């Protein structure tokens, strides 16, 4: 039955995610699974984040895309260790895919690992990759109906970054509705309003990141 097959897949994923988690813990690396729809600005957020905190934390990035290397090239231009994963059609990264590339990441020499997941509002939230937290990025240009349409993304995330707030005057998006709906799904959710274009809100976001990811 389909349900049994899906259950076996998720159970196998959880076993490998636990292996990844052990590797991360042994290396003292904090891992963030960054999720969003295509075009929401994950790579732009990573660029601004790296510029802001790279002097305080050593960062590496795993880039997940169906095809292409453009995002990895952008991150690599900042002098950050980066590995590109092309799924060839799969709509998310899973624990096994991550496990296969960990040998290319200098875990012992970094503090913070970002995994930029494949752009998708459904599948990435279902698969644990061994991360410490999931972070959801939502562009305000996507509208204010997304929390109730894609609840799992918001339920599974520890933080929600509302990006492109500089474009708010040109949309009908109601940020307060997004916040209400998101909190109804996840009362403990941290919410940050950010513009990667103007820099607004980036410091608040990166200060929070530093507070949770810094080594003792």
Backbone as a chain_set.jsonl record, in Angstrom:
{"seq": "XXXXXXXXXXXXXXXXXXXXXXXXXXXXXXXXXXXXXXXXXXXXXXXXXXXXXXXXXXXXXXXXXXXXXXXXXXXXXXXXXXXXXXXXXXXXXXXXXXXXXXXXXXXXXXXXXXXXXXXXXXXXXXXXXXXXXXXXXXXXXXXXXXXXXXXXXXXXXXXXXXXXXXXXXXXXXXXXXXXXXXXXXXXXXXXXXXXXXXXXXXXXXXXXXXXXXXXX", "coords": {"N": [[0.837, -1.205, 0.0], [0.327, 2.304, -0.576], [0.552, 3.972, 1.671], [2.132, 2.464, 3.438], [4.51, 2.35, 1.996], [5.268, 5.057, 1.902], [5.602, 5.471, 4.641], [7.815, 3.799, 5.179], [9.771, 5.097, 3.69], [9.947, 7.563, 5.044], [10.732, 6.677, 7.567], [13.247, 5.565, 7.006], [14.524, 7.863, 6.201], [14.565, 9.286, 8.602], [16.344, 7.761, 10.108], [18.778, 8.191, 8.779], [18.922, 10.927, 9.031], [19.358, 11.125, 11.761], [21.94, 10.111, 11.875], [23.262, 12.144, 10.484], [22.783, 14.207, 12.277], [24.312, 13.416, 14.452], [26.895, 13.669, 13.396], [26.964, 16.444, 13.002], [26.667, 17.354, 15.637], [28.977, 16.306, 16.85], [30.894, 17.803, 15.566], [30.257, 20.292, 16.418], [28.541, 21.999, 15.002], [26.032, 24.231, 14.041], [22.948, 23.843, 12.409], [20.902, 25.016, 9.811], [17.953, 24.627, 8.103], [16.858, 26.039, 5.34], [13.941, 27.152, 3.9], [11.629, 27.771, 1.219], [9.321, 29.106, -1.257], [10.053, 29.03, -4.823], [12.061, 31.766, -5.848], [11.637, 33.445, -3.682], [13.752, 34.57, -2.378], [15.867, 33.269, -1.044], [18.651, 32.88, -1.53], [19.534, 35.529, -1.714], [18.979, 36.374, 0.884], [20.779, 34.742, 2.255], [23.198, 35.796, 1.274], [23.187, 38.416, 2.361], [23.104, 37.753, 5.045], [25.52, 36.372, 5.42], [27.368, 38.419, 4.866], [26.872, 40.009, 7.042], [27.404, 38.503, 9.409], [29.677, 36.974, 9.042], [32.074, 37.666, 10.124], [31.801, 36.948, 12.694], [30.908, 34.341, 12.922], [31.872, 31.213, 11.517], [30.932, 30.162, 8.399], [29.216, 27.836, 6.26], [27.659, 26.608, 3.243], [25.123, 24.585, 1.842], [23.773, 24.188, -1.253], [20.666, 23.638, -2.715], [19.148, 22.74, -5.668], [17.015, 22.118, -8.489], [18.294, 22.197, -10.938], [21.288, 23.696, -12.346], [23.86, 26.088, -11.295], [23.942, 28.627, -10.359], [23.21, 29.85, -7.875], [25.023, 28.712, -6.033], [27.379, 29.73, -7.081], [27.076, 32.448, -6.551], [27.19, 32.447, -3.727], [29.725, 31.333, -3.372], [31.304, 33.396, -4.337], [31.539, 35.021, -2.186], [33.485, 33.959, -0.695], [32.894, 31.724, 0.801], [32.703, 28.35, 1.95], [31.0, 26.163, -0.176], [28.627, 23.843, -1.391], [27.108, 22.506, -4.204], [24.025, 20.95, -4.843], [22.279, 19.235, -7.223], [19.125, 18.148, -7.856], [17.881, 17.092, -10.031], [15.198, 17.034, -10.552], [13.79, 16.229, -8.288], [11.801, 17.515, -5.624], [12.782, 18.409, -3.212], [15.31, 18.359, -0.616], [16.684, 15.543, 1.042], [17.624, 13.549, 3.95], [19.512, 11.622, 3.182], [20.599, 12.622, 0.787], [21.891, 14.882, 1.775], [23.709, 13.657, 3.514], [25.432, 12.431, 1.726], [27.054, 14.473, 0.744], [28.404, 15.589, 2.836], [31.064, 15.082, 3.341], [32.364, 16.918, 1.806], [32.194, 19.265, 3.088], [33.826, 21.37, 5.375], [33.394, 20.492, 8.278], [34.577, 20.55, 10.844], [35.659, 23.013, 10.947], [33.781, 24.997, 10.843], [31.049, 26.987, 12.127], [28.397, 27.364, 11.586], [26.01, 25.989, 9.456], [24.235, 26.448, 6.573], [21.522, 25.067, 4.858], [20.256, 25.474, 1.849], [17.26, 24.787, 0.76], [15.46, 23.103, -1.908], [13.367, 25.156, -3.904], [10.149, 25.146, -2.837], [6.93, 24.812, -1.489], [5.883, 22.669, -0.143], [7.067, 19.878, 0.027], [9.757, 20.127, 1.294], [9.345, 20.599, 4.051], [8.57, 18.197, 5.078], [10.674, 16.477, 5.372], [13.189, 15.598, 7.514], [16.524, 16.616, 7.828], [18.489, 16.412, 9.618], [18.907, 18.792, 10.779], [19.211, 21.619, 13.072], [17.217, 23.588, 13.269], [14.367, 24.506, 11.256], [13.856, 27.116, 8.933], [11.547, 29.317, 7.586], [11.116, 31.141, 4.649], [9.324, 33.795, 3.363], [8.231, 35.644, 0.722], [6.743, 38.841, 0.585], [5.444, 39.417, -1.698], [4.194, 37.146, -2.452], [1.73, 37.048, -1.362], [-0.829, 36.995, 1.261], [-2.01, 34.63, 1.97], [-0.655, 32.293, 2.353], [0.14, 30.94, 4.847], [-2.184, 29.489, 5.736], [-2.712, 27.956, 3.513], [-0.458, 26.379, 3.178], [0.188, 24.897, 5.654], [2.017, 23.136, 7.018], [4.658, 23.966, 6.542], [4.875, 26.258, 8.089], [4.235, 25.309, 10.593], [6.367, 23.587, 11.12], [8.566, 25.207, 11.206], [10.983, 27.181, 12.978], [11.427, 29.84, 12.734], [10.152, 32.597, 10.852], [10.863, 34.403, 8.065], [9.955, 37.335, 6.657], [10.295, 38.495, 3.599], [11.387, 41.039, 1.223], [10.07, 43.377, 2.024], [10.255, 45.963, 1.243], [8.747, 46.156, -0.993], [6.177, 46.229, -0.174], [4.347, 48.482, -0.348], [3.444, 48.227, -2.928], [1.811, 46.087, -3.158], [-1.074, 44.091, -2.209], [-0.797, 42.792, 0.111], [-1.358, 41.741, 3.414], [0.396, 42.074, 6.137], [-0.121, 41.757, 8.858], [-2.167, 39.885, 8.83], [-0.78, 37.663, 7.854], [0.921, 37.235, 10.039], [-0.936, 36.712, 12.117], [-2.203, 34.369, 11.159], [0.02, 32.695, 10.922], [0.916, 32.542, 13.598], [-1.306, 31.268, 14.661], [-0.941, 28.735, 13.778], [1.543, 28.123, 14.78], [2.451, 29.076, 17.669], [4.897, 29.73, 18.864], [6.544, 30.751, 16.966], [9.188, 32.681, 15.604], [9.262, 35.844, 14.094], [10.53, 37.756, 11.455], [10.893, 40.802, 9.752], [12.142, 41.681, 6.693], [14.217, 43.324, 4.3], [16.157, 42.472, 1.708], [17.128, 44.1, -0.203], [17.213, 46.775, 0.746], [18.315, 46.409, 3.221], [16.899, 46.617, 5.519], [15.889, 45.331, 8.618], [17.694, 43.228, 8.546], [19.75, 43.159, 10.43], [18.421, 42.578, 12.859], [17.55, 39.996, 12.322], [20.04, 38.639, 11.923], [21.286, 39.051, 14.375], [19.687, 37.508, 16.035], [20.185, 34.997, 14.904], [22.922, 34.725, 15.527], [22.753, 34.585, 18.283], [21.596, 32.094, 18.714], [23.248, 30.323, 17.444], [25.909, 30.58, 18.162], [29.001, 29.301, 19.395], [29.741, 27.852, 22.576]], "CA": [[0.0, 0.0, 0.0], [1.081, 3.554, -0.67], [0.832, 4.494, 3.014], [3.262, 1.715, 3.97], [5.714, 2.776, 1.271], [5.637, 6.386, 2.386], [6.089, 5.312, 6.014], [9.167, 3.237, 5.126], [10.659, 6.153, 3.2], [10.152, 8.54, 6.115], [11.505, 6.037, 8.636], [14.633, 5.488, 6.549], [15.051, 9.223, 6.227], [14.816, 9.655, 9.994], [17.564, 7.076, 10.558], [19.94, 8.885, 8.211], [18.945, 12.256, 9.656], [19.994, 10.956, 13.072], [23.381, 9.999, 11.61], [23.726, 13.502, 10.183], [22.728, 14.985, 13.508], [25.464, 13.027, 15.265], [28.066, 14.299, 12.782], [26.912, 17.879, 13.283], [26.911, 17.553, 17.069], [30.387, 16.025, 17.13], [31.7, 18.902, 15.019], [29.823, 21.548, 17.015], [27.987, 22.827, 13.927], [24.6, 24.521, 14.084], [22.465, 23.646, 11.04], [19.616, 25.628, 9.508], [17.303, 24.197, 6.869], [16.172, 27.236, 4.852], [12.918, 26.696, 2.963], [10.721, 28.783, 0.669], [8.926, 28.911, -2.651], [11.045, 29.579, -5.757], [12.068, 33.202, -6.054], [11.334, 34.224, -2.479], [14.947, 35.315, -2.001], [16.723, 32.545, -0.102], [20.076, 33.153, -1.773], [19.769, 36.93, -1.34], [19.03, 36.423, 2.347], [22.049, 34.152, 2.664], [24.262, 36.745, 0.961], [23.163, 39.486, 3.361], [23.43, 37.15, 6.341], [26.961, 36.101, 5.429], [28.062, 39.701, 4.969], [26.636, 40.595, 8.365], [27.91, 37.745, 10.554], [30.824, 36.12, 8.724], [33.185, 38.021, 11.003], [31.509, 36.416, 14.029], [30.719, 32.903, 12.814], [32.373, 30.605, 10.289], [29.722, 29.684, 7.738], [29.245, 27.076, 5.009], [26.324, 26.519, 2.652], [24.762, 23.563, 0.861], [22.756, 24.743, -2.147], [19.843, 22.642, -3.368], [18.356, 23.191, -6.815], [16.722, 21.071, -9.466], [19.375, 22.269, -11.922], [22.012, 24.959, -12.347], [24.832, 26.366, -10.228], [24.008, 30.074, -10.17], [23.154, 30.231, -6.463], [26.29, 28.328, -5.42], [28.395, 30.672, -7.549], [26.885, 33.691, -5.792], [27.701, 32.236, -2.371], [31.169, 31.129, -3.484], [31.943, 34.698, -4.555], [31.737, 35.639, -0.877], [34.57, 33.257, -0.024], [32.288, 30.783, 1.741], [32.616, 26.975, 1.451], [29.658, 25.891, -0.672], [28.443, 22.642, -2.195], [25.869, 22.524, -4.984], [23.324, 19.697, -5.092], [21.213, 19.293, -8.218], [18.289, 16.968, -7.629], [17.44, 16.552, -11.306], [13.738, 16.946, -10.616], [13.21, 16.057, -6.953], [11.325, 18.816, -5.147], [13.284, 18.69, -1.874], [16.496, 17.636, -0.157], [16.422, 14.651, 2.161], [18.786, 13.28, 4.8], [20.515, 10.858, 2.448], [21.275, 13.54, -0.134], [22.804, 15.7, 2.585], [24.764, 12.785, 4.021], [26.379, 12.108, 0.655], [27.957, 15.59, 0.435], [29.003, 16.148, 4.049], [32.518, 14.977, 3.254], [32.88, 18.079, 1.092], [32.039, 20.431, 3.965], [34.807, 21.324, 6.48], [32.569, 20.618, 9.476], [35.372, 20.874, 12.03], [36.154, 24.38, 10.848], [32.691, 25.953, 10.714], [30.113, 27.094, 13.245], [27.016, 27.453, 11.115], [25.78, 25.443, 8.124], [22.929, 26.679, 5.968], [21.102, 24.226, 3.751], [19.214, 26.141, 1.069], [16.482, 23.698, 0.179], [14.845, 23.346, -3.215], [12.203, 26.011, -3.794], [8.923, 24.37, -2.827], [6.208, 25.092, -0.25], [5.264, 21.462, 0.392], [7.91, 18.729, 0.374], [10.904, 20.297, 2.2], [8.968, 20.564, 5.464], [8.267, 16.828, 5.483], [11.878, 15.661, 5.493], [14.248, 15.99, 8.435], [17.857, 16.359, 7.27], [19.43, 16.436, 10.732], [19.106, 20.196, 11.13], [18.766, 22.103, 14.383], [15.924, 24.242, 13.063], [13.919, 24.913, 9.937], [13.464, 28.514, 8.802], [10.689, 29.553, 6.427], [11.232, 32.466, 4.032], [8.134, 34.119, 2.578], [8.221, 36.968, 0.101], [5.419, 39.452, 0.738], [4.81, 39.433, -3.013], [3.454, 35.892, -2.62], [0.404, 37.198, -0.794], [-0.985, 36.716, 2.693], [-2.8, 33.409, 2.162], [0.207, 31.103, 2.362], [0.148, 30.105, 6.058], [-3.316, 28.572, 5.805], [-2.647, 27.055, 2.369], [0.695, 25.484, 3.331], [0.399, 24.987, 7.109], [3.134, 22.369, 7.565], [5.871, 24.78, 6.466], [4.877, 27.195, 9.209], [4.23, 24.519, 11.818], [7.665, 22.958, 11.317], [9.639, 26.209, 11.243], [11.222, 27.927, 14.214], [11.406, 31.263, 12.403], [9.588, 33.017, 9.577], [11.433, 35.653, 7.563], [9.13, 37.99, 5.639], [11.27, 39.18, 2.755], [10.947, 42.002, 0.211], [9.089, 44.295, 2.606], [10.328, 47.229, 0.52], [7.725, 46.121, -2.042], [4.853, 46.185, 0.447], [3.41, 49.498, -0.863], [2.996, 47.887, -4.278], [1.037, 44.849, -3.074], [-2.242, 44.096, -1.323], [-0.484, 41.846, 1.181], [-1.618, 42.163, 4.794], [1.387, 41.416, 6.984], [-0.739, 41.368, 10.126], [-2.877, 38.627, 8.594], [0.242, 36.607, 7.82], [1.379, 36.992, 11.408], [-2.027, 36.068, 12.866], [-2.378, 32.997, 10.684], [1.225, 31.927, 11.261], [0.9, 32.284, 15.043], [-2.365, 30.302, 14.951], [-0.364, 27.425, 13.462], [2.785, 27.924, 15.528], [2.517, 30.221, 18.578], [6.268, 30.055, 19.279], [7.286, 31.173, 15.777], [9.856, 33.972, 15.556], [8.987, 36.473, 12.809], [11.41, 38.873, 11.118], [10.557, 41.516, 8.521], [13.457, 41.942, 6.104], [14.423, 43.668, 2.891], [17.54, 42.241, 1.299], [17.5, 45.194, -1.091], [17.545, 47.977, 1.521], [18.993, 46.033, 4.459], [15.998, 46.75, 6.655], [15.582, 44.126, 9.369], [18.723, 42.191, 8.449], [20.5, 43.081, 11.689], [17.609, 41.862, 13.843], [17.611, 38.587, 11.93], [21.364, 38.056, 12.14], [21.551, 39.04, 15.817], [19.008, 36.317, 16.558], [20.959, 33.851, 14.435], [24.161, 34.634, 16.295], [22.419, 34.202, 19.651], [21.264, 30.679, 18.809], [24.244, 29.47, 16.766], [27.282, 30.786, 18.644], [29.576, 28.232, 20.2], [30.05, 28.238, 23.962]], "C": [[0.866, 1.247, 0.0], [1.467, 4.082, 0.695], [2.043, 3.789, 3.612], [4.571, 2.131, 3.303], [6.201, 4.125, 1.767], [6.2, 6.3, 3.795], [7.517, 4.784, 6.031], [10.173, 4.297, 4.665], [10.972, 7.151, 4.314], [10.961, 7.953, 7.262], [12.972, 5.929, 8.255], [15.285, 6.855, 6.576], [15.408, 9.642, 7.65], [16.084, 8.992, 10.519], [18.815, 7.8, 10.042], [20.051, 10.292, 8.789], [19.602, 12.192, 11.028], [21.504, 10.804, 12.927], [23.971, 11.379, 11.303], [23.806, 14.339, 11.444], [23.933, 14.679, 14.4], [26.743, 13.659, 14.72], [28.113, 15.786, 13.091], [27.234, 18.166, 14.752], [28.377, 17.348, 17.411], [31.301, 17.147, 16.643], [31.335, 20.246, 15.632], [29.253, 22.523, 16.005], [26.481, 22.996, 14.112], [24.087, 24.533, 12.651], [21.064, 24.219, 10.876], [19.148, 25.164, 8.138], [16.429, 25.359, 6.396], [15.228, 26.858, 3.714], [12.087, 27.875, 2.464], [10.226, 28.326, -0.686], [10.044, 29.422, -3.554], [10.914, 31.099, -5.851], [11.774, 34.059, -4.842], [12.536, 35.004, -1.975], [15.855, 34.613, -1.023], [18.198, 32.89, -0.291], [20.421, 34.595, -1.425], [19.849, 37.078, 0.169], [20.341, 35.847, 2.851], [23.207, 35.122, 2.411], [24.331, 37.84, 2.022], [23.534, 38.965, 4.741], [24.924, 36.908, 6.468], [27.751, 37.395, 5.591], [27.99, 40.268, 6.382], [27.345, 39.842, 9.482], [29.124, 36.886, 10.254], [32.056, 36.464, 9.564], [32.987, 37.483, 12.418], [31.35, 34.899, 14.038], [31.297, 32.409, 11.491], [31.226, 29.825, 9.645], [30.055, 28.834, 6.52], [27.816, 26.908, 4.532], [26.237, 25.292, 1.748], [23.599, 24.122, 0.052], [21.992, 23.61, -2.824], [19.007, 23.257, -4.474], [18.038, 21.99, -7.699], [17.823, 21.014, -10.516], [20.079, 23.604, -11.771], [22.932, 25.139, -11.158], [24.889, 27.85, -9.873], [24.052, 30.48, -8.696], [24.462, 29.893, -5.75], [27.409, 29.284, -5.832], [28.293, 31.993, -6.796], [27.452, 33.561, -4.377], [29.22, 32.074, -2.4], [31.922, 32.425, -3.687], [32.192, 35.451, -3.25], [32.836, 34.935, -0.079], [34.108, 32.233, 0.985], [32.341, 29.369, 1.149], [31.184, 26.656, 1.034], [29.673, 24.632, -1.53], [27.104, 22.738, -2.904], [25.323, 21.106, -5.124], [22.253, 19.965, -6.138], [20.403, 18.011, -8.129], [17.787, 16.351, -8.927], [15.942, 16.395, -11.423], [13.079, 16.777, -9.263], [12.933, 17.423, -6.334], [11.833, 19.178, -3.763], [14.622, 17.982, -1.674], [16.081, 16.72, 0.985], [17.722, 14.344, 2.893], [19.886, 12.548, 4.048], [21.296, 11.738, 1.48], [22.287, 14.4, 0.615], [23.986, 14.87, 3.06], [25.844, 12.543, 2.978], [27.368, 13.236, 0.37], [28.672, 16.144, 1.667], [30.52, 16.054, 4.055], [33.162, 16.146, 2.538], [32.775, 19.366, 1.903], [33.037, 20.326, 5.116], [34.129, 21.515, 7.838], [33.36, 21.051, 10.707], [35.809, 22.339, 12.059], [35.041, 25.41, 10.651], [31.813, 25.919, 11.959], [28.669, 26.916, 12.797], [26.92, 26.941, 9.68], [24.354, 25.751, 7.692], [22.706, 25.646, 4.87], [19.972, 24.957, 3.043], [18.456, 25.068, 0.298], [15.923, 24.086, -1.186], [13.589, 24.192, -3.025], [10.907, 25.249, -3.943], [8.229, 24.625, -1.49], [5.582, 23.853, 0.386], [6.31, 20.485, 0.926], [9.032, 19.006, 1.38], [10.551, 20.193, 3.681], [8.765, 19.154, 5.978], [9.503, 16.007, 5.817], [12.901, 16.299, 6.422], [15.597, 15.671, 7.793], [18.93, 16.321, 8.36], [19.714, 17.839, 11.224], [18.733, 20.482, 12.582], [17.391, 22.743, 14.27], [15.632, 24.38, 11.573], [13.536, 26.388, 9.989], [12.689, 28.665, 7.496], [10.878, 30.989, 5.941], [10.011, 32.681, 3.154], [8.267, 35.527, 2.028], [6.829, 37.562, 0.229], [4.711, 39.551, -0.608], [4.032, 38.157, -3.293], [2.041, 35.977, -2.066], [0.324, 36.753, 0.651], [-1.786, 35.449, 2.982], [-1.962, 32.158, 2.388], [0.195, 30.308, 3.665], [-0.986, 29.09, 6.096], [-3.357, 27.609, 4.628], [-1.547, 26.008, 2.514], [1.089, 25.4, 4.81], [1.64, 24.28, 7.62], [4.425, 23.17, 7.56], [5.996, 25.688, 7.682], [4.884, 26.46, 10.549], [5.601, 23.954, 12.144], [8.806, 23.958, 11.509], [9.757, 26.863, 12.616], [11.171, 29.43, 13.983], [10.806, 31.458, 11.022], [10.21, 34.36, 9.213], [10.531, 36.172, 6.45], [10.04, 38.892, 4.824], [10.585, 40.129, 1.764], [9.914, 42.98, 0.752], [9.167, 45.681, 1.981], [9.275, 47.306, -0.584], [6.306, 46.153, -1.484], [3.894, 47.243, -0.104], [2.82, 49.156, -2.232], [2.188, 46.59, -4.316], [-0.203, 45.074, -2.21], [-2.027, 43.183, -0.119], [-0.699, 42.479, 2.554], [-0.66, 41.403, 5.716], [0.774, 40.964, 8.309], [-1.549, 40.085, 9.981], [-1.903, 37.455, 8.537], [0.667, 36.24, 9.231], [0.307, 36.269, 12.225], [-2.164, 34.605, 12.466], [-1.179, 32.121, 11.047], [1.256, 31.583, 12.746], [-0.205, 31.291, 15.42], [-1.885, 28.879, 14.696], [0.828, 27.093, 14.351], [2.997, 29.114, 16.456], [3.933, 30.639, 18.972], [7.134, 30.565, 18.128], [7.915, 32.555, 15.97], [9.629, 34.569, 14.171], [9.879, 37.693, 12.624], [10.96, 39.48, 9.793], [11.844, 42.075, 7.93], [13.32, 42.442, 4.668], [15.885, 43.452, 2.56], [18.038, 43.356, 0.384], [17.96, 46.427, -0.308], [18.333, 47.674, 2.786], [18.121, 46.132, 5.689], [15.745, 45.393, 7.304], [16.658, 43.058, 9.366], [19.463, 42.037, 9.771], [19.714, 42.328, 12.763], [17.639, 40.353, 13.58], [18.962, 37.968, 12.272], [21.76, 38.064, 13.612], [20.895, 37.827, 16.465], [19.76, 35.056, 16.161], [22.21, 33.643, 15.288], [23.858, 34.128, 17.716], [22.126, 32.722, 19.783], [22.374, 29.768, 18.284], [25.637, 29.592, 17.334], [27.733, 29.616, 19.495], [29.866, 28.759, 21.596], [31.535, 28.478, 24.146]], "O": [[1.987, 1.246, 0.508], [2.575, 4.585, 0.877], [2.893, 4.434, 4.226], [5.605, 2.248, 3.959], [7.39, 4.317, 2.021], [7.173, 6.983, 4.114], [8.344, 5.262, 6.807], [11.284, 4.38, 5.188], [12.126, 7.537, 4.503], [11.783, 8.644, 7.864], [13.849, 6.174, 9.084], [16.456, 6.99, 6.931], [16.437, 10.279, 7.874], [16.822, 9.6, 11.295], [19.783, 7.992, 10.778], [21.155, 10.789, 9.011], [20.325, 13.111, 11.413], [22.263, 11.306, 13.755], [25.04, 11.734, 11.799], [24.765, 15.081, 11.656], [24.499, 15.577, 15.024], [27.581, 14.131, 15.489], [29.173, 16.328, 13.405], [27.975, 19.097, 15.068], [28.956, 18.123, 18.172], [32.349, 17.407, 17.233], [32.024, 21.238, 15.397], [29.451, 23.732, 16.123], [25.755, 22.023, 14.314], [24.694, 25.147, 11.774], [20.165, 23.955, 11.675], [19.861, 25.295, 7.144], [15.382, 25.631, 6.983], [15.655, 26.315, 2.695], [11.868, 28.848, 3.187], [10.652, 27.293, -1.202], [10.902, 30.176, -3.096], [9.811, 31.642, -5.923], [11.672, 35.28, -4.96], [12.385, 35.978, -1.237], [16.548, 35.268, -0.244], [18.907, 33.159, 0.678], [21.5, 34.855, -0.892], [20.688, 37.819, 0.68], [20.95, 36.395, 3.77], [24.099, 35.252, 3.249], [25.411, 38.155, 2.524], [24.199, 39.654, 5.514], [25.523, 37.204, 7.502], [28.701, 37.451, 6.372], [28.921, 40.921, 6.854], [27.844, 40.469, 10.417], [29.568, 36.135, 11.122], [32.969, 35.65, 9.699], [33.896, 37.553, 13.245], [31.625, 34.249, 15.046], [31.222, 33.098, 10.474], [30.629, 28.946, 10.267], [31.048, 29.076, 5.833], [26.871, 27.045, 5.31], [27.16, 25.0, 0.987], [22.563, 24.486, 0.61], [22.594, 22.727, -3.434], [18.244, 24.192, -4.236], [18.726, 20.971, -7.648], [18.239, 19.934, -10.937], [19.553, 24.531, -11.155], [22.812, 24.446, -10.147], [25.795, 28.28, -9.159], [24.835, 31.348, -8.311], [24.958, 30.69, -4.954], [28.282, 29.609, -5.028], [29.31, 32.59, -6.444], [28.121, 34.473, -3.89], [29.92, 32.618, -1.545], [33.068, 32.546, -3.253], [32.968, 36.407, -3.217], [33.085, 35.277, 1.077], [34.837, 31.903, 1.92], [32.054, 29.195, -0.035], [30.253, 26.859, 1.814], [30.608, 24.392, -2.293], [26.083, 23.02, -2.278], [26.053, 20.179, -5.475], [21.408, 20.839, -5.948], [20.938, 16.916, -8.307], [17.318, 15.213, -8.931], [15.463, 15.689, -12.31], [11.917, 17.147, -9.098], [13.714, 18.362, -6.491], [11.369, 20.159, -3.182], [15.009, 17.12, -2.463], [15.228, 17.077, 1.799], [18.79, 14.818, 2.505], [21.068, 12.824, 4.255], [22.516, 11.613, 1.367], [23.403, 14.615, 0.142], [25.129, 15.323, 3.015], [27.027, 12.46, 3.305], [28.43, 12.979, -0.196], [29.466, 17.078, 1.549], [31.19, 16.858, 4.703], [34.371, 16.35, 2.644], [33.214, 20.426, 1.458], [33.093, 19.288, 5.777], [34.269, 22.562, 8.47], [32.866, 21.832, 11.52], [36.274, 22.835, 13.085], [35.317, 26.566, 10.329], [31.831, 24.963, 12.734], [27.833, 26.389, 13.53], [27.649, 27.395, 8.799], [23.392, 25.366, 8.356], [23.592, 25.386, 4.057], [18.862, 25.053, 3.567], [18.952, 24.519, -0.686], [15.92, 25.259, -1.56], [12.828, 23.967, -2.084], [10.585, 24.76, -5.026], [8.894, 24.65, -0.454], [4.829, 23.972, 1.353], [6.422, 20.289, 2.136], [9.247, 18.176, 2.264], [11.373, 19.746, 4.482], [8.784, 18.929, 7.188], [9.405, 14.966, 6.467], [13.412, 17.387, 6.159], [15.79, 14.573, 7.271], [20.121, 16.213, 8.069], [20.649, 18.057, 11.995], [18.038, 19.699, 13.23], [16.504, 22.473, 15.079], [16.541, 24.37, 10.742], [12.96, 26.852, 10.972], [13.123, 28.199, 6.442], [10.809, 31.934, 6.727], [9.696, 31.851, 2.302], [8.399, 36.488, 2.786], [5.837, 36.867, 0.009], [3.496, 39.749, -0.651], [3.287, 38.09, -4.27], [1.237, 35.069, -2.28], [1.279, 36.205, 1.202], [-2.196, 35.223, 4.12], [-2.51, 31.075, 2.594], [0.237, 29.08, 3.604], [-0.76, 27.935, 6.457], [-3.973, 26.548, 4.727], [-1.685, 24.884, 2.031], [2.199, 25.788, 5.177], [2.269, 24.759, 8.563], [5.215, 23.057, 8.497], [7.083, 25.863, 8.233], [5.47, 26.935, 11.522], [5.965, 23.849, 13.316], [9.897, 23.577, 11.932], [8.765, 27.068, 13.315], [10.907, 30.203, 14.904], [10.932, 30.607, 10.142], [10.097, 35.332, 9.96], [10.368, 35.518, 5.42], [10.499, 39.928, 5.306], [9.385, 40.035, 1.506], [8.99, 43.372, 0.038], [8.258, 46.493, 2.159], [8.948, 48.394, -1.057], [5.339, 46.109, -2.245], [2.721, 46.934, -0.313], [1.812, 49.733, -2.639], [1.915, 46.059, -5.392], [-0.352, 46.113, -1.569], [-2.978, 42.844, 0.586], [-0.273, 43.605, 2.81], [-0.884, 40.235, 6.032], [1.12, 39.899, 8.822], [-1.61, 39.284, 10.913], [-2.163, 36.39, 9.099], [0.759, 35.06, 9.571], [0.613, 35.318, 12.945], [-2.231, 33.718, 13.317], [-1.335, 30.961, 11.428], [1.586, 30.456, 13.113], [-0.059, 30.551, 16.393], [-2.364, 27.933, 15.321], [1.092, 25.926, 14.64], [3.662, 30.076, 16.069], [4.147, 31.783, 19.373], [8.332, 30.786, 18.306], [7.258, 33.484, 16.441], [9.788, 33.87, 13.17], [9.979, 38.55, 13.503], [10.681, 38.762, 8.833], [12.552, 42.846, 8.578], [12.424, 42.032, 3.93], [16.755, 44.16, 3.067], [19.245, 43.53, 0.219], [18.966, 47.048, -0.651], [18.951, 48.569, 3.365], [18.548, 45.773, 6.786], [15.425, 44.422, 6.619], [16.555, 42.079, 10.104], [19.771, 40.921, 10.188], [20.288, 41.524, 13.497], [17.741, 39.549, 14.507], [19.016, 36.884, 12.853], [22.492, 37.18, 14.057], [21.481, 37.193, 17.342], [19.95, 34.154, 16.976], [22.512, 32.527, 15.712], [24.62, 33.34, 18.275], [22.372, 32.137, 20.838], [22.436, 28.589, 18.632], [26.491, 28.767, 17.01], [26.942, 29.017, 20.223], [30.188, 29.931, 21.787], [31.975, 28.811, 25.247]]}, "num_chains": 1, "name": "protein.A"}
